[in-house]
Amino acid sequence: MKILSKIIVIVMISVVIYTSLIIYSDLIKISNESLSFQIEYAPLIISSLTFSFFLAILRWHIFLKKSEIIIPKRSTVLIFMAGFSLSIIPGKVGELIKSELLKIKYEIPRKNSVPIIFAEQLYSAIGLIIISCFGIYYFDLSVYVVILFAAIIVAIFTLLLSKKLFIKSSKIFCKIKFLNNFLKDMSESYVVIRQLFSYKVLIPSLTLSILFWVFQGISVYLILLSFGINLFDFVTLLTVYTSSIMLGVISFLPLGIGVVEGSLVGFMSYQGLEISSALTLVVIIRLIVQWLPITVGFISLRIIHGFGTKDSGIFT
């Protein structure tokens, strides 16, 4: 099955799940809550969400520069955003399309660009863990989520410290058809990966990763305030949101769909919000924070001429 076909299936399943949640949460109540939306929050929501992606793009730029990959700034932004078009594929492996676009547009070998995508995801994961640690006091489930997620990160770093283990693990993942083209030269990418985790890169990249999640959390908080919901303080909401994202990642479902929504609804209802209202708000949050960037990603992919390119094997 082609990747594009899989994306269509995932989108259809997502539509079914969100439609079911909306129907369950009472259509009349949704209509009333939609009317209660305070439009003055819209610019703040869009601004905080946009700034979070600006921070991620800045981190992407740092990685490209460190890897001595020089491309026009316009392409830097478009290729980065295009990565969101396939972010619905479990494990974020869809973001490898950025490596394919760099190869097609600028003839940059995958062995030089794949480590950058790998480093992005690892830094994002570390940022999630750091923020979620602050929520252990507020959200009991965070303890188990953080421990499990941290164990996975420690295992990955163990592989990074040993070139031999790194090459062996790469060969194992190469057996997956989709990943084979990207990982077959990973033995030559080891040096690049180590550079991306050097002290000079670590501090600014980790700071940007943490701030990315903070501004994502601000967007979620503002969405709730725009509907008159002020039951949660920002720190609690942020840590619960990041913990829910980690649960979604661990589930290995596309965007953690169902898992993220369920954990957020559970927290909100536990704090006193009606389940029907919580379901409605979570669907709105996910559509704005997750699905809007995916839409922008497809537009960026179209602009950069990566979508449908004949010599690209990423869609097969």
Backbone torsions as a table, in degrees:
resi	resn	phi	psi	omega
1	MET	NA	135.3	179.0
2	LYS	-69.9	152.8	179.3
3	ILE	-58.2	-40.4	-178.5
4	LEU	-61.1	-37.5	178.6
5	SER	-66.4	-38.4	178.9
6	LYS	-64.9	-38.7	178.9
7	ILE	-61.7	-43.5	179.6
8	ILE	-61.0	-42.3	178.8
9	VAL	-62.4	-45.2	-179.9
10	ILE	-61.8	-43.1	179.1
11	VAL	-62.7	-42.8	-180.0
12	MET	-63.2	-42.5	178.2
13	ILE	-63.2	-40.8	179.4
14	SER	-62.0	-42.6	179.1
15	VAL	-61.5	-42.3	179.3
16	VAL	-62.9	-44.6	-179.1
17	ILE	-63.7	-47.6	-179.2
18	TYR	-66.9	-36.6	177.5
19	THR	-64.3	-41.1	178.8
20	SER	-63.2	-42.0	179.1
21	LEU	-63.6	-40.7	-178.9
22	ILE	-66.4	-43.7	179.3
23	ILE	-63.3	-42.7	-179.3
24	TYR	-64.6	-33.1	-175.3
25	SER	-82.7	1.9	175.5
26	ASP	85.2	106.8	-176.4
27	LEU	-60.6	-36.9	-179.5
28	ILE	-65.7	-41.5	-180.0
29	LYS	-65.3	-38.3	178.3
30	ILE	-62.7	-43.1	180.0
31	SER	-60.2	-44.2	-179.8
32	ASN	-65.8	-40.3	-178.9
33	GLU	-70.8	-33.5	178.1
34	SER	-63.8	-37.6	179.4
35	LEU	-69.5	-22.3	-178.3
36	SER	-84.1	-1.4	179.9
37	PHE	-62.0	128.5	-179.8
38	GLN	-91.9	106.0	-171.4
39	ILE	-60.1	-23.7	-178.2
40	GLU	-66.0	-16.3	178.2
41	TYR	-82.3	-17.6	-175.6
42	ALA	-55.2	-49.4	179.7
43	PRO	-62.0	-35.3	179.5
44	LEU	-68.0	-40.6	179.4
45	ILE	-63.9	-48.4	-179.4
46	ILE	-64.2	-39.9	-179.0
47	SER	-64.5	-46.1	-179.0
48	SER	-66.6	-38.3	179.2
49	LEU	-67.6	-43.1	178.9
50	THR	-62.9	-42.0	-179.2
51	PHE	-65.4	-34.5	178.1
52	SER	-61.8	-38.5	179.4
53	PHE	-76.8	-27.5	173.3
54	PHE	-61.5	-41.3	178.7
55	LEU	-64.3	-40.7	179.3
56	ALA	-67.0	-38.2	178.2
57	ILE	-66.0	-37.7	177.8
58	LEU	-63.1	-41.2	176.8
59	ARG	-63.8	-42.0	176.7
60	TRP	-59.0	-41.5	178.9
61	HIS	-64.2	-41.0	179.0
62	ILE	-61.9	-43.2	179.8
63	PHE	-64.8	-42.9	179.3
64	LEU	-61.8	-44.6	-178.9
65	LYS	-64.0	-42.9	-179.8
66	LYS	-64.3	-31.1	-179.8
67	SER	-89.2	6.6	178.9
68	GLU	59.6	38.6	175.0
69	ILE	-106.2	109.0	-176.6
70	ILE	-109.5	115.6	177.3
71	ILE	-135.3	162.5	179.0
72	PRO	-57.5	146.9	-178.0
73	LYS	-59.6	-37.1	179.2
74	ARG	-60.3	-44.8	179.1
75	SER	-68.2	-34.0	177.3
76	THR	-56.9	-46.6	-179.1
77	VAL	-69.9	-47.9	-176.7
78	LEU	-62.8	-43.1	180.0
79	ILE	-66.3	-39.9	178.1
80	PHE	-61.6	-49.7	-178.5
81	MET	-65.8	-32.4	178.6
82	ALA	-61.0	-26.7	178.8
83	GLY	-60.7	-26.7	-179.3
84	PHE	-71.5	-20.1	-178.2
85	SER	-61.6	-31.8	-180.0
86	LEU	-111.2	15.7	-178.8
87	SER	-70.0	-10.4	178.8
88	ILE	-77.0	-11.3	176.7
89	ILE	-73.4	130.6	-176.9
90	PRO	-51.8	143.8	177.3
91	GLY	78.3	6.2	179.7
92	LYS	61.5	14.8	-179.4
93	VAL	-66.6	-19.1	178.6
94	GLY	-63.0	-23.2	-179.3
95	GLU	-71.1	-6.3	174.1
96	LEU	-65.3	-10.8	176.1
97	ILE	-60.1	-26.7	177.4
98	LYS	-62.6	-39.1	177.1
99	SER	-65.0	-40.7	179.5
100	GLU	-65.3	-39.9	179.9
101	LEU	-67.0	-38.3	177.5
102	LEU	-64.6	-34.6	179.4
103	LYS	-71.7	-42.6	-177.9
104	ILE	-70.5	-46.1	-174.3
105	LYS	-80.2	-35.8	-171.7
106	TYR	-129.9	10.2	176.5
107	GLU	55.0	38.1	177.8
108	ILE	-90.2	121.4	-177.6
109	PRO	-56.1	144.0	179.2
110	ARG	-60.3	-33.2	-178.2
111	LYS	-62.4	-19.3	178.3
112	ASN	-92.7	-24.8	-174.8
113	SER	-102.8	-31.1	179.8
114	VAL	-57.8	-41.6	178.1
115	PRO	-57.9	-29.3	-180.0
116	ILE	-67.5	-44.6	178.8
117	ILE	-64.0	-40.2	177.6
118	PHE	-61.0	-46.1	-179.6
119	ALA	-64.1	-39.0	178.1
120	GLU	-55.9	-49.5	-176.6
121	GLN	-66.7	-36.4	-179.6
122	LEU	-69.5	-42.2	177.0
123	TYR	-64.1	-40.2	178.2
124	SER	-62.1	-40.8	179.9
125	ALA	-65.0	-41.2	178.6
126	ILE	-64.9	-40.0	176.8
127	GLY	-60.2	-41.0	177.7
128	LEU	-61.1	-44.2	-178.5
129	ILE	-63.5	-46.0	-178.1
130	ILE	-59.7	-46.2	-179.6
131	ILE	-67.5	-41.7	-177.6
132	SER	-65.4	-25.9	178.1
133	CYS	-60.2	-31.3	179.2
134	PHE	-71.7	-14.1	-177.0
135	GLY	-98.6	0.9	-178.9
136	ILE	-59.0	-34.9	-179.6
137	TYR	-69.7	-33.1	-174.7
138	TYR	-92.4	-28.9	-169.3
139	PHE	-134.2	99.9	-173.3
140	ASP	-55.3	-36.8	-178.2
141	LEU	-62.6	-24.5	-179.2
142	SER	-58.1	-33.4	-178.6
143	VAL	-57.5	-51.0	-176.5
144	TYR	-70.6	-38.2	180.0
145	VAL	-65.2	-46.1	-179.1
146	VAL	-63.3	-43.7	-179.6
147	ILE	-61.0	-46.7	-179.4
148	LEU	-64.5	-46.3	-178.7
149	PHE	-65.4	-40.7	179.9
150	ALA	-64.8	-36.6	179.0
151	ALA	-62.5	-39.8	178.4
152	ILE	-64.8	-43.0	180.0
153	ILE	-64.7	-41.0	178.3
154	VAL	-61.8	-40.6	178.8
155	ALA	-62.1	-40.8	179.7
156	ILE	-65.7	-43.3	179.1
157	PHE	-65.3	-31.8	175.9
158	THR	-61.6	-40.0	176.9
159	LEU	-65.7	-36.9	-178.4
160	LEU	-69.2	-29.1	-177.9
161	LEU	-77.1	-18.4	-179.3
162	SER	-121.2	113.5	-179.7
163	LYS	-62.0	-37.3	-179.5
164	LYS	-62.3	-47.5	178.7
165	LEU	-65.8	-37.0	-179.6
166	PHE	-62.2	-46.0	-179.5
167	ILE	-66.1	-40.9	179.2
168	LYS	-62.8	-43.8	179.9
169	SER	-66.6	-34.9	178.1
170	SER	-62.8	-39.8	179.8
171	LYS	-65.2	-34.9	178.3
172	ILE	-65.2	-46.4	-179.9
173	PHE	-69.2	-23.7	179.2
174	CYS	-64.9	-19.1	179.8
175	LYS	-70.4	-16.9	175.9
176	ILE	-80.4	121.7	-172.3
177	LYS	-53.2	-46.6	-176.5
178	PHE	-62.4	-35.9	-175.3
179	LEU	-88.6	-14.4	-174.0
180	ASN	-54.7	-47.5	-178.0
181	ASN	-62.7	-27.0	-175.2
182	PHE	-91.2	-28.1	-171.8
183	LEU	-107.1	-4.1	-174.6
184	LYS	-66.0	-22.4	179.5
185	ASP	-109.7	21.7	-174.8
186	MET	-65.6	-21.2	178.1
187	SER	-61.6	-30.2	178.8
188	GLU	-85.4	-8.2	-177.7
189	SER	-94.3	-7.2	-175.2
190	TYR	-57.7	-42.5	-179.4
191	VAL	-63.0	-40.3	179.8
192	VAL	-62.7	-44.1	-179.9
193	ILE	-62.3	-43.9	179.3
194	ARG	-62.7	-35.0	178.1
195	GLN	-65.2	-36.9	-177.9
196	LEU	-72.3	-11.3	177.2
197	PHE	-116.3	19.2	174.6
198	SER	-71.5	162.4	-175.3
199	TYR	-56.9	-42.3	-177.3
200	LYS	-64.9	-28.1	179.6
201	VAL	-92.6	-33.8	-175.0
202	LEU	-57.5	-51.6	-174.4
203	ILE	-61.8	-55.4	-179.8
204	PRO	-65.0	-36.3	-178.1
205	SER	-69.1	-40.8	179.0
206	LEU	-68.6	-38.4	177.2
207	THR	-61.7	-45.1	178.9
208	LEU	-64.1	-37.0	-179.9
209	SER	-65.5	-43.0	178.7
210	ILE	-65.6	-45.4	179.9
211	LEU	-63.8	-34.0	177.1
212	PHE	-56.7	-49.0	-179.0
213	TRP	-70.0	-32.3	177.0
214	VAL	-61.7	-45.7	-178.7
215	PHE	-74.5	-26.6	170.9
216	GLN	-64.0	-42.2	178.6
217	GLY	-65.4	-37.4	177.2
218	ILE	-61.6	-39.6	178.4
219	SER	-61.1	-44.5	178.9
220	VAL	-63.2	-43.7	-179.4
221	TYR	-62.2	-41.9	179.8
222	LEU	-67.7	-34.4	177.2
223	ILE	-62.5	-43.4	178.1
224	LEU	-63.7	-44.0	179.8
225	LEU	-63.9	-32.9	-178.7
226	SER	-65.9	-20.2	177.1
227	PHE	-104.1	13.6	176.2
228	GLY	77.6	17.7	179.8
229	ILE	-97.4	111.8	179.4
230	ASN	-130.2	39.1	-179.5
231	LEU	-78.9	-19.3	-173.1
232	PHE	-116.5	139.6	172.4
233	ASP	-80.2	158.2	-171.0
234	PHE	-61.5	-45.1	-176.4
235	VAL	-60.7	-44.5	179.2
236	THR	-62.3	-47.0	-179.3
237	LEU	-62.0	-42.4	-179.0
238	LEU	-60.9	-47.3	-177.3
239	THR	-69.3	-35.9	177.0
240	VAL	-66.7	-40.2	179.7
241	TYR	-63.9	-46.5	-179.4
242	THR	-66.8	-35.4	177.0
243	SER	-65.7	-38.0	178.1
244	SER	-65.5	-38.7	177.3
245	ILE	-63.0	-42.1	179.0
246	MET	-63.2	-40.0	176.4
247	LEU	-60.5	-39.8	178.9
248	GLY	-64.1	-40.7	179.4
249	VAL	-65.2	-45.1	-179.0
250	ILE	-63.0	-33.0	-179.7
251	SER	-66.7	-22.2	-179.1
252	PHE	61.3	24.7	173.5
253	LEU	-90.7	155.0	178.3
254	PRO	-56.7	116.4	-177.6
255	LEU	58.6	15.5	-177.6
256	GLY	62.5	26.2	-173.1
257	ILE	-58.8	131.7	-177.6
258	GLY	95.6	-45.0	-179.6
259	VAL	-74.9	-50.1	178.9
260	VAL	-61.5	-47.8	-179.3
261	GLU	-60.2	-44.3	-177.9
262	GLY	-63.2	-42.6	-179.0
263	SER	-68.5	-37.6	178.5
264	LEU	-68.3	-42.3	178.1
265	VAL	-63.4	-41.5	179.7
266	GLY	-60.7	-42.8	179.3
267	PHE	-65.4	-46.2	-177.0
268	MET	-64.3	-41.3	179.9
269	SER	-68.8	-34.7	177.6
270	TYR	-64.3	-31.7	-179.8
271	GLN	-83.6	1.2	174.3
272	GLY	111.4	0.5	179.8
273	LEU	-86.2	137.1	178.6
274	GLU	-59.2	142.6	-177.2
275	ILE	-58.4	-40.9	-179.6
276	SER	-61.3	-41.5	178.6
277	SER	-68.8	-41.1	179.4
278	ALA	-62.0	-42.6	179.0
279	LEU	-60.6	-45.4	179.9
280	THR	-61.1	-47.6	-177.3
281	LEU	-65.7	-39.2	180.0
282	VAL	-65.2	-40.5	177.4
283	VAL	-61.7	-43.7	179.3
284	ILE	-63.6	-44.1	179.1
285	ILE	-58.7	-47.1	-177.6
286	ARG	-66.7	-38.1	179.2
287	LEU	-63.7	-39.9	-177.7
288	ILE	-78.3	-49.0	-172.2
289	VAL	-80.4	-32.5	-176.7
290	GLN	-105.5	-47.4	-172.4
291	TRP	-83.3	-27.0	175.7
292	LEU	-63.7	-46.6	176.1
293	PRO	-61.2	-33.3	177.6
294	ILE	-64.3	-40.7	177.2
295	THR	-62.7	-45.0	177.2
296	VAL	-62.3	-35.1	178.6
297	GLY	-62.0	-42.7	178.5
298	PHE	-66.4	-37.2	177.2
299	ILE	-64.7	-44.2	178.6
300	SER	-62.7	-39.9	179.3
301	LEU	-62.6	-39.2	178.8
302	ARG	-67.2	-41.8	-179.0
303	ILE	-65.0	-40.7	-176.8
304	ILE	-78.7	-2.9	177.2
305	HIS	68.0	26.4	177.0
306	GLY	-87.1	-27.0	-174.8
307	PHE	-72.6	117.4	176.5
308	GLY	85.5	8.7	180.0
309	THR	-63.7	130.7	-173.3
310	LYS	-66.6	-36.5	-176.7
311	ASP	-87.5	9.4	176.7
312	SER	-97.7	128.8	-179.3
313	GLY	-97.2	7.6	-174.0
314	ILE	-72.2	-21.5	-178.5
315	PHE	-93.1	10.0	-178.7
316	THR	-118.1	NA	NA
